[in-house]
Amino acid sequence: LARFEETLARRRAYAARLRQFVERHLPGSFAPQVVPAGVKSNFQNLALRCQVPDGSNIADVSAEFLRHGVEARRYFDPPLHRLAQYRGRFDLPNTDAVYASLLCLPLHDQMSEATLQRVEAALRATAETFCR
């Protein structure tokens, strides 16, 4: 806990860098999670909505990231309304659309410059493959 603020600051800085990279270089390919004004995220996850072209799905996008050395993962899987106890009770098309396009990038508090550059390169390569 003595280094908590320092650790959190690094994590936020890494998230800010990756978010800015996406917003500057790949705005039509990925949309980073929105952090409302006045809110400070701890960036447990760094979620991106991916523009998935027809004929592909989010698993294809995830596999492309992995091909470039980055494990982009699905979290929140499945959405709660798809769990057995809720199945068929709710029609949530917006939730389904977000779920079908959401991946989380790796993010932790000890990312090296080489790791950050690899994530940025994977973002660019994946966008070139899926968002032409």
TATACOR-V453633 format. One record per residue. N is the residue number from 1. PHI is phi in radians with two decimals (none if undefined). BURIAL is 1 if it has 16 or more other C-alpha atoms within 10 Angstrom, else 0. Layout:
n->[N/N]
phi->[PHI/PHI]
burial->[BURIAL/BURIAL]
//
This chain:
n->[1/2/3/4/5/6/7/8/9/10/11/12/13/14/15/16/17/18/19/20/21/22/23/24/25/26/27/28/29/30/31/32/33/34/35/36/37/38/39/40/41/42/43/44/45/46/47/48/49/50/51/52/53/54/55/56/57/58/59/60/61/62/63/64/65/66/67/68/69/70/71/72/73/74/75/76/77/78/79/80/81/82/83/84/85/86/87/88/89/90/91/92/93/94/95/96/97/98/99/100/101/102/103/104/105/106/107/108/109/110/111/112/113/114/115/116/117/118/119/120/121/122/123/124/125/126/127/128/129/130/131/132]
phi->[none/-1.10/-1.86/-1.00/-1.08/-1.13/-1.10/-1.12/-1.11/-1.11/-1.04/-1.11/-1.15/-1.10/-1.10/-1.07/-1.07/-1.17/-1.09/-1.12/-1.03/-1.09/-1.12/-1.42/-1.84/-2.39/-1.12/-1.56/-1.75/-2.37/-2.22/-1.21/-0.96/-1.53/-1.94/-1.04/-0.96/1.47/-1.89/-2.00/-1.38/-1.55/0.88/-0.98/-2.26/-2.10/-1.47/-2.26/-1.53/-1.86/-1.36/-1.64/-1.25/-0.98/1.55/-2.15/-2.51/-1.13/-1.14/-1.13/-1.13/-1.05/-1.12/-1.18/-1.01/-1.08/-1.04/-1.82/1.45/-2.25/-1.59/-1.54/-2.05/-1.56/-2.06/0.99/-2.14/-1.49/-1.06/-0.94/-1.22/-1.69/-1.14/-0.90/-1.21/-1.98/-0.92/1.45/-1.57/-2.33/-1.91/-2.18/-1.10/-1.18/-1.08/-1.08/-1.17/-1.13/-0.99/-1.26/-2.20/-1.79/-2.30/-2.01/-1.40/-1.15/-2.69/-2.62/-1.65/-2.26/-1.41/-1.43/-1.04/-1.08/-1.15/-1.07/-1.15/-1.13/-1.10/-1.10/-1.11/-1.16/-1.04/-1.11/-1.12/-1.16/-1.09/-1.11/-1.33/-1.86/-2.26/-1.42]
burial->[0/0/0/0/0/0/1/1/0/1/1/1/0/1/1/0/0/1/1/0/0/1/0/0/0/1/0/0/1/1/1/1/0/0/0/0/0/0/0/0/0/0/1/0/1/1/1/1/1/1/1/1/0/0/0/0/0/1/1/0/1/1/1/1/1/0/0/0/0/1/1/1/1/1/0/0/0/0/0/0/1/1/0/0/0/0/0/0/0/0/0/0/0/0/0/0/0/0/1/1/1/1/1/1/1/1/1/1/0/0/0/0/0/0/0/1/0/0/1/1/1/1/1/1/1/1/1/0/0/1/1/0]
//
